[in-house]
Amino acid sequence: MLKEGQVRIPSGCAISGVFSKDGTPVRGDRMIESIAVMHDRSNGLGGGFAGYGIYPEYANNYAFHVFYDNLEAKQQCEKFLELHFDVINLSKIPTRKIESITDEPMMWRYFVMPLSHKLADSQLDEKEFVARCVIRVNTNIDGAYIFSSGKNMGVFKAVGFPEDVGRFYRLEEYEGYCWTAHGRYPTNTPGWWGGAHPFSLLDYSIVHNGEISSYDANRRYIEMFGYRCNLLTDTEVITYIFDYLLRRQRLTLEEAAHVIAAPFWSTIEKMPEKERETLTYLRNLFAGFLITGPFSILLGFEGGMMALNDRLKLRSMVVAEKGNLFYAASEEAAIRVIEPELDRIWAPKGGEPVIVRLNQKCQEGQGCR
């Protein structure tokens, strides 16, 4: 099989997402239907899904999804996990045989919590402790890759067309309040299991259509803060930038969007004074996180989702609403196939974040289905 780098492949990719604002669960196979409509945007070198609210029985535990290339990597990783975490449950990730999905690694799932004494000794907060452990495994244990590490959420990805990947992982057996999906058409990076989307750290996950021309500058800058980009694709860096801006710097989603897809200086100069001061501050302070090049992304996070285009809107994306359901996709057809009658549909402007969250009752655990 040819990998990108051996042959130039025109840019494609497809993204799709659905979010239930009242928490009503959506089955994973609905996303398979949506992403399958955009089959021609993929080429079989990567597909994947992220689901939120899918592990209610382990909602308070971190769910680690792990690829292993060999038994030695599995043994090393499990030894590390046992030294740092209380492993509540572990099992193989359920799959079914799909003819087009081949060369799969070993895939295991662990529900864990940091050991109290390890967490206390680290002098870190819980999420930072978990994030650093994930980065250590992915950097230091050859053949082991923790590709999902959030609470009550999970990433499912592989080399293949996304509809085949979804069937492979038996997504009809899962339901959650938020789903994102991706069909990959690699432009500059290898088609391999770790390089498929979504990319995830803790509860943040990213699916991305486009190409980051600023990748090297973004990668060098984010690695100054302890992150490591090991996965041979530009999209990985977006996930770490969001984690840094939102979790570590405590920016709002709107502020993070204005860092990543910052308006041009000529646009900022024409804004009202207060807005101009804020955006000037963000552009100057976080200059290394400005992402250039065409992109449309969906960011999934605990309790919400954000859709964002690059500031010139060089990649297509439409969003829609139907009752309490919010949709986003590269093409309108991917929304219409699962919801033909919509209350509203529109195309966001370049650099304009569209953010949805669980309603207040659902966030407080009241009246959320």
TORTOR-183255 format. One line per 4 residues: their letters; for each residue x negated, y negated, z of C-alpha. Coordinates in nm, 4 decimals, always signed. Example, Ala and Ser with C-alpha at 12.3 -4.5 7.8 and 13.67 -1.06 7.14 Angstrom:
<pts>
as) -1.2300/+0.4500/+0.7800; -1.3670/+0.1060/+0.7140
</pts>
This chain:
<pts>
mlke) +0.0000/+0.0000/+0.0000; -0.1360/-0.3417/-0.0948; -0.1731/-0.5986/+0.1797; -0.1627/-0.9719/+0.1370
gqvr) -0.5160/-1.0947/+0.0843; -0.5584/-0.8210/-0.1755; -0.2866/-0.9698/-0.3934; -0.1180/-1.3097/-0.3919
ipsg) +0.2550/-1.2826/-0.3173; +0.4893/-1.5796/-0.3722; +0.6494/-1.7213/-0.0606; +0.9817/-1.5726/+0.0394
cais) +1.1125/-1.4556/+0.3777; +1.4614/-1.4684/+0.5261; +1.5870/-1.5615/+0.8713; +1.9261/-1.5195/+1.0326
gvfs) +2.0686/-1.5655/+1.3794; +2.3909/-1.5538/+1.5767; +2.4588/-1.6952/+1.9228; +2.7653/-1.6427/+2.1424
kdgt) +2.8127/-1.9541/+2.3554; +3.0555/-1.7820/+2.5926; +2.8362/-1.4740/+2.6268; +3.0688/-1.2399/+2.4375
pvrg) +2.8383/-0.9556/+2.3289; +2.7547/-0.9110/+1.9607; +2.6411/-0.5697/+1.8374; +2.3018/-0.5472/+1.6742
drmi) +2.4325/-0.3962/+1.3538; +2.6067/-0.7252/+1.2761; +2.2624/-0.8753/+1.2238; +2.1699/-0.5872/+0.9969
esia) +2.4671/-0.6809/+0.7757; +2.3583/-1.0446/+0.7707; +1.9913/-0.9985/+0.6897; +2.0620/-0.7264/+0.4300
vmhd) +2.2336/-0.9857/+0.2080; +1.8945/-1.1543/+0.1656; +1.7155/-0.8327/+0.0646; +1.5397/-0.9987/-0.2301
rsng) +1.3669/-1.2465/+0.0012; +1.1728/-0.9549/+0.1526; +0.9346/-0.7069/-0.0043; +0.9253/-0.4258/+0.2514
lggg) +0.6126/-0.5486/+0.4323; +0.7932/-0.6552/+0.7481; +1.1289/-0.6874/+0.9169; +1.2499/-0.7332/+1.2701
fagy) +1.5068/-0.8452/+1.5244; +1.5224/-1.0018/+1.8694; +1.8203/-0.9480/+2.0989; +1.9060/-1.1278/+2.4245
giyp) +2.1260/-0.9836/+2.6973; +2.0616/-0.6307/+2.5732; +1.9296/-0.4829/+2.9012; +2.1890/-0.5798/+3.1662
eyan) +2.0971/-0.2819/+3.3854; +1.7387/-0.4142/+3.4064; +1.8210/-0.7853/+3.3772; +1.5775/-0.8876/+3.6539
nyaf) +1.2819/-0.6895/+3.5172; +1.0389/-0.7759/+3.2397; +1.0913/-0.5454/+2.9421; +0.7590/-0.4619/+2.7745
hvfy) +0.7833/-0.3144/+2.4251; +0.4457/-0.1716/+2.3264; +0.2880/-0.0341/+2.0077; +0.0066/+0.2199/+2.0518
dnle) -0.2290/+0.3343/+1.7776; -0.3528/+0.6325/+1.9762; -0.3240/+0.8175/+2.3060; -0.6388/+0.6584/+2.4492
akqq) -0.4911/+0.3096/+2.4040; -0.1724/+0.4248/+2.5768; -0.3649/+0.5630/+2.8720; -0.5704/+0.2442/+2.9103
cekf) -0.2640/+0.0215/+2.8882; -0.0625/+0.2272/+3.1372; -0.3541/+0.2237/+3.3795; -0.3613/-0.1559/+3.3533
lelh) +0.0155/-0.1798/+3.4024; +0.0046/+0.0423/+3.7107; -0.2661/-0.1796/+3.8641; -0.0657/-0.4997/+3.8138
fdvi) +0.3024/-0.4068/+3.8018; +0.5680/-0.1993/+3.9680; +0.6926/+0.0139/+3.6774; +1.0668/+0.0576/+3.7350
nlsk) +1.1299/+0.2721/+3.4281; +0.9472/+0.3812/+3.1147; +1.0463/+0.5717/+2.8029; +0.9921/+0.5962/+2.4312
iptr) +1.1817/+0.3320/+2.2367; +1.4732/+0.5183/+2.0726; +1.4433/+0.5436/+1.6931; +1.5851/+0.7513/+1.4098
kies) +1.3999/+0.8862/+1.1091; +1.4273/+0.6549/+0.8089; +1.2589/+0.7687/+0.4884; +1.1276/+0.4237/+0.4035
itde) +0.9760/+0.3609/+0.7493; +0.6407/+0.5386/+0.7653; +0.3139/+0.5381/+0.9590; +0.4867/+0.4265/+1.2754
pmmw) +0.2725/+0.3828/+1.5878; +0.3723/+0.5239/+1.9242; +0.6386/+0.2945/+2.0697; +0.7097/+0.2777/+2.4416
ryfv) +0.9246/+0.0603/+2.6645; +0.8449/-0.0361/+3.0255; +1.0638/-0.2243/+3.2738; +0.8276/-0.3868/+3.5205
mpls) +0.7814/-0.6438/+3.7968; +0.4481/-0.7882/+3.9127; +0.3072/-0.6234/+4.2247; +0.3570/-0.8729/+4.5073
hkla) -0.0017/-0.8577/+4.6325; -0.1444/-0.8953/+4.2802; +0.0800/-1.1934/+4.2180; -0.0171/-1.3515/+4.5517
dsql) -0.3888/-1.2941/+4.4896; -0.3639/-1.4521/+4.1442; -0.2252/-1.7795/+4.2869; -0.0141/-1.8053/+3.9708
deke) +0.3582/-1.8329/+3.9294; +0.5300/-1.5157/+3.8112; +0.5691/-1.6061/+3.4440; +0.2112/-1.7253/+3.4099
fvar) +0.0894/-1.4034/+3.5726; +0.2918/-1.1929/+3.3279; +0.1843/-1.3991/+3.0258; -0.1841/-1.3661/+3.1162
cvir) -0.1464/-0.9891/+3.1620; +0.0167/-0.9583/+2.8192; -0.2618/-1.1593/+2.6574; -0.5267/-0.9471/+2.8352
vntn) -0.3771/-0.6234/+2.7043; -0.3422/-0.7539/+2.3494; -0.6961/-0.8956/+2.3497; -0.8931/-0.6319/+2.5400
idga) -0.7279/-0.2937/+2.4783; -0.7928/-0.1876/+2.1213; -0.4902/-0.0141/+1.9744; -0.2356/-0.1481/+2.2259
yifs) -0.0030/-0.4396/+2.1526; +0.2706/-0.5656/+2.3845; +0.5031/-0.7224/+2.1295; +0.7926/-0.8076/+2.3605
sgkn) +0.7717/-0.9148/+2.7263; +1.0818/-1.1082/+2.8337; +1.3609/-1.0342/+3.0795; +1.6866/-0.8905/+2.9460
mgvf) +1.5673/-0.9230/+2.5863; +1.3740/-0.7202/+2.3353; +1.1983/-0.7417/+1.9990; +1.2273/-0.4621/+1.7429
kavg) +1.0012/-0.4847/+1.4370; +0.8227/-0.2737/+1.1786; +0.6819/-0.2559/+0.8275; +0.9870/-0.2164/+0.6060
fped) +1.2917/-0.3987/+0.4765; +1.4825/-0.5483/+0.7697; +1.8011/-0.3475/+0.7146; +1.5943/-0.0281/+0.7312
vgrf) +1.4115/-0.1548/+1.0405; +1.7444/-0.2196/+1.2123; +1.8690/+0.1304/+1.1386; +1.5350/+0.2750/+1.2429
yrle) +1.5697/+0.1159/+1.5887; +1.9396/+0.2149/+1.6174; +2.0459/-0.1432/+1.6788; +2.4132/-0.0458/+1.6660
eyeg) +2.3548/+0.0896/+2.0180; +2.2609/-0.2563/+2.1534; +2.4731/-0.5651/+2.2140; +2.3764/-0.9106/+2.3323
ycwt) +2.4758/-1.2762/+2.3323; +2.1981/-1.3786/+2.0915; +2.0322/-1.2135/+1.7928; +1.7726/-1.3296/+1.5422
ahgr) +1.6524/-1.1388/+1.2369; +1.3728/-1.1687/+0.9834; +1.2836/-1.0252/+0.6458; +0.9192/-1.0774/+0.5604
yptn) +0.7480/-1.1603/+0.2335; +0.3864/-1.2166/+0.3484; +0.2022/-1.4984/+0.1783; -0.1467/-1.5035/+0.3300
tpgw) -0.1561/-1.2343/+0.5978; -0.1335/-0.8549/+0.6179; +0.1862/-0.6557/+0.6113; +0.1461/-0.4432/+0.9261
wgga) +0.3563/-0.3513/+1.2287; +0.2076/-0.6132/+1.4587; +0.2392/-0.8831/+1.1936; +0.6135/-0.8415/+1.1436
hpfs) +0.8464/-1.1005/+1.2964; +0.9766/-1.1860/+1.5533; +0.6747/-1.2954/+1.7553; +0.7393/-1.3176/+2.1261
lldy) +0.5894/-1.4133/+2.4609; +0.7999/-1.3868/+2.7762; +1.1540/-1.4863/+2.6760; +1.0501/-1.6959/+2.3740
sivh) +1.0762/-1.5422/+2.0277; +1.0200/-1.6901/+1.6821; +1.1318/-1.5940/+1.3334; +0.9878/-1.8110/+1.0591
ngei) +1.0297/-1.8647/+0.6883; +0.7420/-2.0600/+0.5385; +0.3703/-2.1106/+0.5531; +0.1675/-2.3103/+0.8057
ssyd) -0.1049/-2.5043/+0.6279; -0.2295/-2.6384/+0.9645; -0.2747/-2.2883/+1.1115; -0.6507/-2.3047/+1.1745
anrr) -0.6264/-2.6390/+1.3536; -0.3215/-2.5251/+1.5543; -0.4893/-2.1947/+1.6444; -0.8116/-2.3549/+1.7634
yiem) -0.6171/-2.6040/+1.9731; -0.3785/-2.3574/+2.1410; -0.6661/-2.1206/+2.2219; -0.8202/-2.3990/+2.4323
fgyr) -0.5374/-2.3306/+2.6797; -0.5953/-1.9563/+2.7258; -0.3891/-1.8115/+2.4413; -0.5371/-1.5693/+2.1889
cnll) -0.4169/-1.5336/+1.8299; -0.4936/-1.1710/+1.7437; -0.2130/-1.0733/+1.5085; -0.3404/-1.1894/+1.1683
tdte) -0.0499/-1.4183/+1.0867; +0.0200/-1.7896/+1.1103; +0.3602/-1.7518/+1.2805; +0.2103/-1.6180/+1.6036
vity) +0.0749/-1.9623/+1.6858; +0.4243/-2.1195/+1.6801; +0.5351/-1.8908/+1.9637; +0.2406/-1.9891/+2.1821
ifdy) +0.2859/-2.3593/+2.1077; +0.6480/-2.3425/+2.2223; +0.5503/-2.1492/+2.5346; +0.2873/-2.4105/+2.6177
llrr) +0.5101/-2.7102/+2.5536; +0.8278/-2.5771/+2.7149; +0.7066/-2.3591/+3.0023; +0.3716/-2.5080/+3.0923
qrlt) +0.4244/-2.8731/+3.0006; +0.7996/-2.8673/+3.0781; +0.8993/-3.0645/+2.7717; +1.2617/-3.0537/+2.6649
leea) +1.3533/-2.8619/+2.3514; +1.4116/-3.1898/+2.1708; +1.0691/-3.3199/+2.2727; +0.8987/-2.9960/+2.1675
ahvi) +1.0725/-3.0154/+1.8290; +0.9479/-3.3724/+1.7870; +0.5918/-3.2510/+1.8555; +0.6025/-2.9608/+1.6106
aapf) +0.8000/-3.1391/+1.3379; +0.6986/-3.4952/+1.4259; +0.8363/-3.7792/+1.2148; +0.5902/-3.9636/+0.9945
wsti) +0.4262/-4.2697/+1.1509; +0.6017/-4.4866/+0.8942; +0.9354/-4.3492/+1.0166; +0.8469/-4.3962/+1.3847
ekmp) +0.7548/-4.7606/+1.3253; +1.1124/-4.8371/+1.2121; +1.2784/-4.6801/+1.5182; +1.4274/-4.8663/+1.8183
eker) +1.1648/-4.9567/+2.0778; +1.2390/-4.6886/+2.3396; +1.2550/-4.4069/+2.0839; +0.9436/-4.5410/+1.9108
etlt) +0.7492/-4.5409/+2.2394; +0.8544/-4.1852/+2.3230; +0.7649/-4.0412/+1.9834; +0.4360/-4.2314/+1.9709
ylrn) +0.3459/-4.0886/+2.3117; +0.4320/-3.7323/+2.2041; +0.2435/-3.7589/+1.8740; -0.0687/-3.8921/+2.0419
lfag) -0.0688/-3.6570/+2.3419; +0.0053/-3.3371/+2.1480; -0.1489/-3.4180/+1.8095; -0.3030/-3.0707/+1.7806
flit) +0.0416/-2.9091/+1.7833; +0.1833/-3.0859/+1.4786; +0.2702/-2.8091/+1.2325; +0.2325/-2.8987/+0.8659
gpfs) +0.3588/-2.7005/+0.5709; +0.7023/-2.5668/+0.4829; +0.8982/-2.3904/+0.7564; +1.2385/-2.3071/+0.8915
illg) +1.2371/-2.1356/+1.2297; +1.4725/-1.9925/+1.4862; +1.3541/-2.0047/+1.8454; +1.5269/-1.7656/+2.0814
fegg) +1.4988/-1.8182/+2.4565; +1.6791/-1.7156/+2.7730; +2.0270/-1.8645/+2.7467; +1.9850/-2.0395/+2.4129
mmal) +1.8631/-2.0729/+2.0546; +1.7185/-2.3560/+1.8460; +1.7091/-2.3944/+1.4664; +1.4449/-2.6259/+1.3201
ndrl) +1.3208/-2.7220/+0.9733; +0.9929/-2.8908/+0.8858; +1.0200/-3.2686/+0.8592; +1.0479/-3.2598/+0.4775
klrs) +1.2931/-2.9650/+0.4791; +1.0855/-2.7612/+0.2369; +1.2580/-2.4370/+0.3360; +1.6300/-2.3727/+0.3195
mvva) +1.8437/-2.3288/+0.6307; +2.2143/-2.3666/+0.6998; +2.3983/-2.3498/+1.0310; +2.7653/-2.2888/+1.1092
ekgn) +3.0212/-2.2493/+1.3849; +3.3265/-2.0341/+1.4349; +3.4907/-2.0666/+1.7740; +3.2262/-1.9858/+2.0345
lfya) +2.9886/-1.8338/+1.7795; +2.6973/-2.0228/+1.6243; +2.5192/-1.9007/+1.3112; +2.1971/-1.9948/+1.1322
asee) +2.0428/-1.8439/+0.8204; +1.8297/-1.9083/+0.5156; +2.1396/-1.8693/+0.2955; +2.5098/-1.9357/+0.3493
aair) +2.5897/-1.5880/+0.2150; +2.4150/-1.4299/+0.5156; +2.6637/-1.6072/+0.7430; +2.9736/-1.5561/+0.5296
viep) +2.9205/-1.1807/+0.5101; +2.9808/-1.1477/+0.8848; +3.2132/-1.4490/+0.9277; +3.3975/-1.5454/+0.6053
eldr) +3.6144/-1.8164/+0.7672; +3.4076/-2.0834/+0.9395; +3.5123/-2.3879/+1.1378; +3.2082/-2.5870/+1.0268
iwap) +2.8973/-2.5362/+0.8143; +2.6153/-2.7810/+0.7450; +2.2468/-2.8126/+0.6541; +2.0383/-2.9806/+0.9288
kgge) +1.8053/-3.2596/+0.8263; +1.4302/-3.2071/+0.8192; +1.2851/-3.2183/+1.1699; +1.6328/-3.2270/+1.3290
pviv) +1.6674/-2.9576/+1.5992; +2.0021/-2.7818/+1.6341; +2.0259/-2.6394/+1.9866; +2.2904/-2.4102/+2.1366
rlnq) +2.3125/-2.2742/+2.4899; +2.5377/-2.0531/+2.6954; +2.8241/-2.2528/+2.8410; +2.8000/-2.3659/+3.2025
kcqe) +3.0221/-2.0929/+3.3460; +2.8166/-1.8301/+3.1675; +2.4884/-1.9767/+3.2950; +2.6275/-1.9669/+3.6481
gqgc) +2.7376/-1.6054/+3.6055; +3.1093/-1.6902/+3.6078; +3.3501/-1.5878/+3.3364; +3.0716/-1.4702/+3.1075
r) +3.1725/-1.1531/+2.9306
</pts>
